[in-house]
Amino acid sequence: MLAIGCDHGGYELKLEIEKYLDEKGIAYEDFGCDSTASVDYPVYAKKVCQAILDGRCDKGILICGTGIGISITANKFKGIRAALCTDCFCAEATRQHNDANVLALGGRVVGPGLALKIVETFLNTPFSGDERHMRRIGQIEQE
């Protein structure tokens, strides 16, 4: 199960992504927001991250205007590795090397065509499991 959430700056892109997920038969839970009315992105980042940490969802997608604020918020949660991606190479690399479990996107930065390719890459790229990457993730998780 995939968790998805956004603020007002990511609302329209969230709709496009949900349409794609529906077409592909990918199960997701929408944690809001539900319009372009101004809201605070940390609220939605927290909901998505909590669903992942609770085990309700495996991965998440977060969208705000730039993707920056929502990814900063997500990365405050121990066990969340959120990656702001603006191209498919970054999405592939963050899954292979960082085992990222949250994809952050900027609704005002990437158009829907590219965003859907980034989402597809993120969802379909496995973690490499290489020792060096596992070691580095362990170092990230240390307090």
C-alpha positions in Angstrom: 0.0 0.0 0.0 1.2 3.5 -0.9 0.6 6.6 1.1 0.1 9.9 -0.7 -0.3 13.4 0.6 0.2 17.0 -0.4 -0.4 20.6 0.4 -2.3 23.1 -1.8 0.8 23.5 -4.0 0.8 19.8 -4.8 -2.9 19.2 -5.0 -3.3 19.2 -8.8 -0.2 16.9 -9.3 -1.6 14.6 -6.6 -4.7 14.2 -8.7 -2.7 13.3 -11.7 -0.6 10.7 -9.8 -3.7 9.2 -8.2 -5.2 8.8 -11.7 -2.0 7.0 -12.8 -2.1 4.8 -9.7 -5.7 3.9 -10.4 -5.0 3.0 -14.0 -2.1 0.8 -12.9 -4.1 -0.9 -10.1 -1.7 0.3 -7.4 -3.4 0.6 -4.0 -2.9 3.8 -2.1 -4.3 5.8 0.8 -4.9 9.5 0.3 -4.0 11.6 3.4 -5.0 14.9 1.8 -5.2 17.7 1.2 -8.4 17.9 -0.8 -8.2 21.3 -2.6 -6.0 24.2 -3.6 -7.0 26.2 -0.5 -3.9 27.1 1.5 -2.8 24.5 4.1 0.3 23.7 6.1 2.5 21.0 4.4 3.9 19.5 7.7 0.4 18.2 8.6 0.3 16.0 5.5 3.9 15.0 5.7 3.4 13.7 9.2 0.3 11.7 8.3 2.0 10.0 5.4 5.2 9.3 7.5 3.2 7.9 10.4 1.3 5.5 8.1 4.6 4.2 6.9 6.1 3.9 10.3 3.0 2.2 11.6 3.2 -0.4 8.8 -0.1 0.6 7.2 1.8 1.6 4.1 5.1 0.5 2.5 6.1 3.7 0.7 4.9 7.3 0.3 4.6 10.1 -2.1 4.6 13.7 -0.8 4.0 16.8 -2.9 4.2 20.5 -2.1 5.0 23.5 -4.3 8.7 22.8 -4.5 8.9 19.5 -2.7 11.5 21.0 -0.3 9.5 21.8 2.7 7.5 18.6 2.7 10.7 16.5 2.3 12.5 18.4 5.1 9.5 17.6 7.4 9.4 13.9 6.3 13.1 13.4 7.0 12.6 14.5 10.6 11.0 11.0 11.3 13.4 8.3 12.2 13.0 5.5 9.7 11.9 7.8 6.9 14.2 8.4 4.0 12.5 11.0 1.8 14.1 12.0 -1.5 13.2 15.1 -3.5 13.5 14.0 -7.1 13.3 16.1 -10.2 14.2 13.4 -12.7 14.2 9.7 -13.2 17.9 9.2 -12.6 17.5 10.6 -9.1 14.4 8.4 -8.4 16.3 5.3 -9.6 19.5 6.1 -7.6 17.7 6.9 -4.4 15.8 3.6 -4.5 19.0 1.6 -5.4 21.4 3.4 -3.1 19.3 4.9 -0.2 16.3 2.6 -0.1 14.2 5.8 0.0 10.7 5.1 1.2 9.2 8.5 0.4 9.3 10.3 -2.9 8.9 14.0 -2.7 7.9 16.1 -5.7 7.4 19.7 -6.4 4.0 20.4 -8.0 5.3 23.7 -9.3 8.6 22.3 -10.4 7.9 19.2 -12.5 5.0 18.8 -14.9 2.7 15.8 -14.8 4.3 13.9 -17.7 7.7 13.9 -16.0 6.3 13.4 -12.5 4.5 10.2 -13.6 7.7 8.8 -15.1 9.5 9.7 -11.8 6.8 7.9 -9.8 7.0 4.9 -12.0 10.8 4.7 -11.7 10.6 5.2 -7.9 8.0 2.5 -7.5 9.6 -0.1 -9.8 13.2 0.3 -8.8 14.4 -2.1 -6.0 17.0 -1.4 -3.4 20.3 -2.9 -4.5 21.0 -4.4 -1.0 24.8 -3.8 -1.6 26.8 -3.9 1.6 28.1 -0.4 1.1 24.6 1.0 0.8 23.3 -1.0 3.7 26.3 0.4 5.8 25.5 3.9 4.8 21.8 3.6 5.6 22.8 2.2 9.0 24.9 5.3 9.5 22.0 7.6 8.6 19.8 5.8 11.1 22.2 6.2 14.0 21.4 8.9 16.5 
